[in-house]
Amino acid sequence: MSEKREVTEESVEEIEATPETKADAKEQTESMSVEEGADDVPETTADEPMGDKPLDEEAHSEIEKLKKHDAAVLLVKKAKNMVEDTEKQLDSCKLLLEEDLKSYNEAKEALKQQALDESEVLLKDLGYGNEEETPEDEVVFEPKEEVPPFEVKDVSSGKFSAFLLALIAAALTFVGLVYLATEKAGITLDVTKIPDQETAKQVLGWYTTLFGGKPDLFLGGAFVVLITFFVFGVVYGIRVATRAKHNLAFAKTQLEEARAYAKHKHNCKEEMDKVDAHMNDAIKTLKTYEVVLGEQNGKLKRILHIEGVKEDIDEYHDNSLREMRDTKMLVGAIKNFIGTSMSEEGRLSGKSTMFLHSAKSKLQKFLDRYYG
C-alpha cells in the first residue's frame, strides 16, 4: 500500500455539503454454472453465489439413489466445476482490470503531457504556483489473498487395494485350512515340495469327514476353495464399501470447502468490479480535465503575454486572478486524485473514491459557470 498523505482543507474544498460517494456502477454478480453432469445439484441465481447454497433435500435424495462411490465422484466433479468456474471469472476480471489500468495510465500521461504539466509551469511563472509537489502513488489493485488456491482431489474406488487385501486374506485362509487339516489328520507336510495325490487326499479329504463322508480329494478341495473364495469376496466387499463410504464423506467435505472458497473469491470479484467502475469513471474525468486545462492554459498564456509577470499577485486583473485561481483549484483537485492509490488492503481505497468525487465536483462547479 502506498504512503498515506494528509487531506488538506483545500483538497476537500466545497465537498462538505455533498453526500458520500457510492460506486457509480452497479455491482456485477454472475451466477456460477455447473456442467450438465451435475444436474442433481440445485441451481443458483445471479444474486446468490454458489457458496451460499448447501445441498437441499432433493439433491440429497438424488445422491441417496446412487452408489456411494458414484455419488462421491459426482460431488467431486461438482466441486471441480465450481472452483474452475470461479477461477475463470476471476481471471477474466483481472484481465479486464489490466486493460483498464493500461487505459488509465495512458489517460493520465496524456493529461500530464498535454495540459497538467504546462498548467503548473504557467502558474509558477505567473507567481501563482503550488509550493508543494503532490507525490504520486503507483495505481494498482491487487485483491487481498486470504485463502490459498483450493485444489479438489479425486476419489479412488479402492478396488485395487481391496483386491490385494482380499488376495492376502484368501491366501492366509487357504494356508490356515490346509494347516488345520494336517493337524487333524496327523500328517506333516513337506513344504519344500508339492504333496502327492495320496497326501493331498488325506489332507483335503479330511473336510468331507466333517459331513459324514469318506475322505475325498475333489469334494474336500472344492470345500477349501469355496471357503477361500468366500473370504476373498467378503474382504473385498467390505474394503470397497468402507472406501466408498469414506469417499462420499470426503467428497461432501470438499464440496463445502469449495463453496466457501467460491464465496470468498466471489467477494474478491465484487471488489474488482467496483475498481473497474471506479477506474472507468476516472478515465472519463481525466480526459475532461485534459480538455479544460488545455483551455485554461491558453488563458494563462494570454495573461502572461498581455499583463506580464507582476511582483504582487494582487496587481493582476480580477478576471485574470479568477482564471489563475480556477486553474490552480483544478490542478490541485486532479493531482490529489492521481496521487492516491486505488488499492487499500485488497479493497477500493476510500481516499481514492473521495478524491475522484472532489475532482468531479470541482470540475462540474467550474463548468456550471458556462453551461449552468
C-alpha positions as CSV (number, residue, x, y, z in Angstrom):
1,M,0.0,0.0,0.0
2,S,1.3,3.4,-0.9
3,E,2.3,6.0,1.6
4,K,-0.6,7.9,3.2
5,R,-1.0,11.7,2.9
6,E,-3.0,14.1,5.0
7,V,-6.0,15.6,3.3
8,T,-5.7,19.4,3.2
9,E,-8.6,21.7,3.5
10,E,-8.1,22.9,0.0
11,S,-8.2,19.4,-1.4
12,V,-11.7,18.8,0.0
13,E,-13.0,22.3,-0.6
14,E,-16.7,22.5,-1.5
15,I,-17.4,18.8,-0.9
16,E,-18.6,19.2,2.6
17,A,-22.2,19.6,1.5
18,T,-22.1,16.6,-0.8
19,P,-23.1,13.0,0.3
20,E,-20.5,10.3,0.5
21,T,-19.7,8.7,-2.8
22,K,-21.1,5.4,-3.7
23,A,-19.9,3.1,-6.5
24,D,-21.1,4.6,-9.8
25,A,-21.5,1.3,-11.5
26,K,-23.9,-1.4,-10.2
27,E,-22.1,-4.4,-8.8
28,Q,-21.9,-7.1,-11.3
29,T,-23.0,-10.5,-10.0
30,E,-22.7,-13.6,-12.1
31,S,-24.1,-17.0,-11.3
32,M,-21.6,-19.8,-11.4
33,S,-22.6,-22.5,-13.9
34,V,-22.3,-26.3,-13.3
35,E,-21.7,-28.8,-16.1
36,E,-24.5,-30.9,-17.3
37,G,-23.2,-34.0,-15.5
38,A,-24.2,-32.5,-12.1
39,D,-28.0,-31.9,-12.8
40,D,-28.8,-33.2,-9.3
41,V,-27.4,-30.1,-7.7
42,P,-29.7,-27.1,-7.1
43,E,-29.3,-24.2,-9.4
44,T,-28.2,-20.8,-8.2
45,T,-29.4,-17.3,-9.0
46,A,-27.4,-14.3,-10.1
47,D,-27.9,-12.7,-6.7
48,E,-26.7,-15.7,-4.7
49,P,-23.3,-17.2,-5.2
50,M,-23.0,-21.0,-5.2
51,G,-21.0,-20.9,-2.0
52,D,-24.2,-19.8,-0.1
53,K,-26.4,-22.7,-1.2
54,P,-26.0,-26.1,0.6
55,L,-27.3,-29.3,-0.7
56,D,-31.1,-29.3,-0.4
57,E,-33.4,-32.3,0.3
58,E,-33.9,-33.0,-3.4
59,A,-30.2,-33.2,-4.1
60,H,-29.7,-35.4,-1.0
61,S,-32.4,-37.8,-2.3
62,E,-30.8,-38.0,-5.7
63,I,-27.5,-38.8,-4.2
64,E,-29.0,-41.5,-2.0
65,K,-30.2,-43.2,-5.1
66,L,-26.7,-43.6,-6.4
67,K,-24.0,-45.9,-5.2
68,K,-21.8,-44.2,-2.6
69,H,-18.7,-44.1,-4.9
70,D,-20.7,-42.8,-7.9
71,A,-22.2,-40.1,-5.7
72,A,-18.7,-39.2,-4.4
73,V,-17.4,-38.9,-8.0
74,L,-20.4,-36.7,-8.9
75,L,-19.8,-34.4,-5.9
76,V,-16.1,-34.1,-6.7
77,K,-17.0,-33.2,-10.3
78,K,-19.3,-30.5,-9.0
79,A,-16.7,-29.1,-6.7
80,K,-14.2,-29.0,-9.5
81,N,-16.6,-27.2,-11.8
82,M,-17.3,-24.7,-9.0
83,V,-13.7,-23.9,-8.4
84,E,-12.8,-23.8,-12.1
85,D,-15.7,-21.5,-12.9
86,T,-14.7,-19.2,-10.0
87,E,-11.1,-19.1,-11.2
88,K,-12.2,-18.4,-14.8
89,Q,-14.4,-15.5,-13.6
90,L,-11.6,-14.0,-11.5
91,D,-9.1,-14.4,-14.4
92,S,-11.4,-12.6,-16.7
93,C,-11.9,-9.8,-14.1
94,K,-8.2,-9.5,-13.6
95,L,-7.6,-9.2,-17.4
96,L,-10.3,-6.5,-17.6
97,L,-8.6,-4.6,-14.8
98,E,-5.2,-4.9,-16.6
99,E,-6.8,-3.3,-19.7
100,D,-8.4,-0.6,-17.6
101,L,-5.2,0.2,-15.8
102,K,-3.4,0.5,-19.2
103,S,-6.1,2.9,-20.4
104,Y,-6.0,4.8,-17.1
105,N,-2.2,5.2,-17.3
106,E,-2.5,6.4,-20.9
107,A,-5.1,8.9,-20.0
108,K,-3.0,10.1,-17.0
109,E,0.1,10.5,-19.2
110,A,-1.9,12.3,-21.9
111,L,-3.3,14.7,-19.2
112,K,0.2,15.5,-17.8
113,Q,1.9,15.9,-21.2
114,Q,-0.9,17.8,-22.9
115,A,-2.1,20.1,-20.1
116,L,-1.3,19.4,-16.5
117,D,2.5,19.9,-16.5
118,E,2.1,23.1,-18.6
119,S,-0.6,24.4,-16.2
120,E,1.8,24.1,-13.3
121,V,4.6,25.8,-15.2
122,L,2.4,28.7,-16.2
123,L,1.0,29.2,-12.7
124,K,4.5,29.2,-11.4
125,D,5.6,31.7,-14.0
126,L,2.7,33.9,-13.0
127,G,3.7,33.6,-9.3
128,Y,0.5,31.6,-8.6
129,G,2.1,28.1,-8.5
130,N,1.9,25.4,-5.9
131,E,4.6,25.5,-3.2
132,E,4.5,21.7,-2.6
133,E,4.6,18.9,-5.1
134,T,2.0,16.2,-4.7
135,P,3.6,12.7,-4.6
136,E,2.2,10.1,-6.9
137,D,1.5,6.6,-5.9
138,E,1.5,3.6,-8.2
139,V,-2.1,3.0,-9.1
140,V,-2.6,-0.7,-8.8
141,F,-5.2,-3.1,-7.5
142,E,-4.3,-6.4,-6.0
143,P,-7.1,-8.5,-4.3
144,K,-6.1,-9.4,-0.8
145,E,-5.5,-13.2,-0.8
146,E,-6.8,-14.5,2.5
147,V,-7.4,-18.0,1.2
148,P,-4.7,-20.1,-0.7
149,P,-5.7,-21.7,-4.0
150,F,-8.0,-24.6,-3.5
151,E,-7.3,-27.9,-5.2
152,V,-10.1,-30.5,-5.4
153,K,-8.8,-34.1,-5.0
154,D,-10.2,-37.0,-6.9
155,V,-11.5,-40.1,-5.1
156,S,-10.4,-43.6,-5.7
157,S,-12.7,-46.6,-5.8
158,G,-10.2,-48.6,-3.7
159,K,-10.8,-51.7,-5.9
160,F,-7.1,-52.4,-6.5
161,S,-6.1,-52.1,-2.8
162,A,-9.2,-54.2,-1.9
163,F,-8.2,-56.9,-4.4
164,L,-4.7,-57.1,-2.9
165,L,-6.1,-57.2,0.7
166,A,-8.6,-59.8,-0.3
167,L,-6.0,-61.8,-2.0
168,I,-3.8,-61.8,1.1
169,A,-6.8,-62.8,3.3
170,A,-7.7,-65.6,0.9
171,A,-4.1,-66.9,0.8
172,L,-4.0,-66.9,4.6
173,T,-7.3,-68.6,4.8
174,F,-6.2,-71.4,2.4
175,V,-3.0,-71.9,4.3
176,G,-4.9,-72.0,7.6
177,L,-7.4,-74.5,6.3
178,V,-4.6,-76.8,5.0
179,Y,-2.7,-76.5,8.3
180,L,-5.9,-77.3,10.3
181,A,-6.5,-80.4,8.1
182,T,-2.9,-81.6,8.6
183,E,-3.2,-81.3,12.3
184,K,-6.5,-83.1,12.5
185,A,-5.3,-85.8,10.1
186,G,-2.0,-86.2,11.9
187,I,0.1,-85.5,8.8
188,T,3.2,-83.4,8.5
189,L,3.6,-81.8,5.1
190,D,7.0,-81.2,3.5
191,V,6.7,-77.6,2.4
192,T,9.7,-77.9,0.1
193,K,7.8,-80.0,-2.4
194,I,4.4,-80.5,-3.8
195,P,2.5,-83.2,-2.0
196,D,1.5,-86.3,-3.9
197,Q,-2.1,-87.2,-4.7
198,E,-2.5,-89.6,-1.8
199,T,-1.2,-87.0,0.7
200,A,-3.5,-84.3,-0.7
201,K,-6.4,-86.7,-0.5
202,Q,-5.7,-87.3,3.2
203,V,-5.3,-83.6,4.0
204,L,-8.1,-82.1,1.9
205,G,-10.3,-85.1,2.2
206,W,-10.5,-84.6,5.9
207,Y,-13.1,-81.9,5.4
208,T,-15.5,-84.4,3.8
209,T,-15.4,-86.4,7.0
210,L,-16.9,-83.4,8.8
211,F,-20.1,-84.1,6.9
212,G,-20.1,-87.8,7.5
213,G,-18.5,-88.8,4.2
214,K,-15.3,-90.6,3.3
215,P,-12.1,-88.7,2.5
216,D,-12.5,-87.3,-1.0
217,L,-9.8,-85.1,-2.7
218,F,-12.2,-83.3,-5.0
219,L,-15.0,-82.7,-2.5
220,G,-12.6,-81.6,0.2
221,G,-10.6,-79.4,-2.3
222,A,-13.9,-77.8,-3.5
223,F,-14.9,-77.1,0.1
224,V,-11.5,-75.4,0.8
225,V,-11.6,-73.4,-2.5
226,L,-15.2,-72.3,-1.7
227,I,-14.3,-71.1,1.8
228,T,-11.2,-69.3,0.3
229,F,-13.2,-67.5,-2.3
230,F,-15.9,-66.7,0.2
231,V,-13.3,-65.0,2.4
232,F,-11.9,-63.2,-0.6
233,G,-15.3,-61.9,-1.5
234,V,-16.2,-60.8,2.0
235,V,-12.9,-58.9,2.5
236,Y,-13.1,-57.4,-1.0
237,G,-16.7,-56.2,-0.5
238,I,-16.1,-54.8,3.0
239,R,-13.0,-52.9,1.8
240,V,-14.8,-51.4,-1.3
241,A,-17.9,-50.5,0.8
242,T,-15.8,-48.9,3.5
243,R,-13.8,-46.9,0.9
244,A,-17.0,-45.8,-0.8
245,K,-18.4,-44.6,2.4
246,H,-15.2,-42.7,3.2
247,N,-15.1,-41.2,-0.3
248,L,-18.7,-39.9,0.0
249,A,-17.9,-38.2,3.3
250,F,-14.7,-36.8,1.9
251,A,-16.5,-35.6,-1.3
252,K,-19.2,-33.8,0.8
253,T,-16.5,-32.1,2.8
254,Q,-14.6,-31.0,-0.3
255,L,-17.8,-29.6,-1.8
256,E,-18.4,-27.5,1.3
257,E,-14.8,-26.3,1.2
258,A,-15.2,-25.5,-2.5
259,R,-18.4,-23.4,-1.7
260,A,-16.5,-21.5,1.0
261,Y,-13.7,-20.9,-1.5
262,A,-16.1,-19.8,-4.2
263,K,-17.9,-17.4,-1.8
264,H,-14.6,-15.8,-0.8
265,K,-13.5,-15.4,-4.4
266,H,-16.9,-14.0,-5.3
267,N,-16.3,-11.3,-2.8
268,C,-13.0,-10.5,-4.4
269,K,-14.6,-10.3,-7.8
270,E,-17.2,-7.8,-6.4
271,E,-14.3,-5.6,-5.2
272,M,-12.6,-5.8,-8.6
273,D,-15.9,-4.9,-10.2
274,K,-16.1,-1.8,-8.0
275,V,-12.5,-0.9,-9.0
276,D,-13.4,-1.4,-12.7
277,A,-16.3,1.0,-12.4
278,H,-14.2,3.5,-10.5
279,M,-11.3,3.3,-13.0
280,N,-13.6,3.8,-16.0
281,D,-15.1,6.9,-14.3
282,A,-11.6,8.1,-13.6
283,I,-10.6,7.8,-17.2
284,K,-13.5,9.9,-18.4
285,T,-12.7,12.5,-15.7
286,L,-9.0,12.7,-16.7
287,K,-9.9,13.2,-20.4
288,T,-12.3,16.0,-19.5
289,Y,-9.6,17.6,-17.3
290,E,-7.2,17.4,-20.3
291,V,-9.6,19.5,-22.4
292,V,-10.5,22.0,-19.7
293,L,-6.9,22.6,-18.5
294,G,-5.8,22.9,-22.1
295,E,-8.3,25.8,-22.5
296,Q,-7.1,27.3,-19.2
297,N,-3.5,27.2,-20.3
298,G,-4.5,29.3,-23.3
299,K,-6.0,31.9,-21.0
300,L,-2.9,31.8,-18.7
301,K,-0.6,32.3,-21.8
302,R,-2.8,35.3,-22.8
303,I,-2.4,36.8,-19.3
304,L,1.3,36.2,-19.3
305,H,1.6,37.8,-22.7
306,I,-0.6,40.8,-22.1
307,E,-0.1,41.6,-18.4
308,G,3.4,40.1,-17.9
309,V,4.7,38.9,-14.6
310,K,3.6,41.1,-11.6
311,E,5.6,41.5,-8.5
312,D,2.5,41.4,-6.4
313,I,-0.3,38.9,-7.2
314,D,-3.0,41.5,-6.5
315,E,-1.7,43.6,-9.4
316,Y,-3.3,41.2,-11.9
317,H,-6.7,42.0,-13.3
318,D,-9.6,40.5,-11.3
319,N,-10.6,38.3,-14.2
320,S,-7.0,37.1,-14.6
321,L,-6.9,36.2,-10.9
322,R,-10.1,34.3,-11.2
323,E,-8.7,32.3,-14.1
324,M,-5.5,31.6,-12.2
325,R,-7.5,30.6,-9.1
326,D,-9.7,28.3,-11.1
327,T,-6.8,26.7,-12.8
328,K,-5.0,26.1,-9.5
329,M,-8.1,24.6,-8.0
330,L,-8.5,22.2,-10.9
331,V,-4.8,21.3,-10.9
332,G,-4.9,20.6,-7.1
333,A,-8.0,18.5,-7.4
334,I,-6.8,16.2,-10.1
335,K,-3.3,15.9,-8.7
336,N,-4.8,14.8,-5.3
337,F,-6.7,12.1,-7.2
338,I,-3.9,10.8,-9.4
339,G,-1.5,10.8,-6.5
340,T,-3.6,8.4,-4.5
341,S,-3.6,4.6,-4.8
342,M,-6.8,3.0,-5.7
343,S,-6.0,-0.1,-3.7
344,E,-6.1,-0.3,0.1
345,E,-5.7,-3.8,1.7
346,G,-7.2,-5.5,-1.3
347,R,-10.2,-3.2,-1.5
348,L,-11.1,0.0,-3.3
349,S,-9.4,2.9,-1.5
350,G,-11.9,5.2,0.2
351,K,-9.5,8.1,-0.2
352,S,-9.3,7.5,-3.9
353,T,-13.1,7.5,-4.1
354,M,-13.3,10.7,-2.2
355,F,-10.6,12.5,-4.3
356,L,-12.3,11.4,-7.5
357,H,-15.6,12.8,-6.3
358,S,-13.9,16.0,-5.2
359,A,-12.2,16.4,-8.6
360,K,-15.5,15.8,-10.4
361,S,-17.4,18.1,-8.1
362,K,-14.9,21.0,-8.6
363,L,-14.9,20.4,-12.4
364,Q,-18.6,20.5,-12.5
365,K,-18.8,23.7,-10.5
366,F,-16.3,25.2,-12.9
367,L,-18.3,24.1,-16.0
368,D,-21.6,25.3,-14.5
369,R,-20.4,28.8,-15.0
370,Y,-20.5,28.2,-18.7
371,Y,-23.3,25.6,-19.1
372,G,-25.3,26.1,-15.9
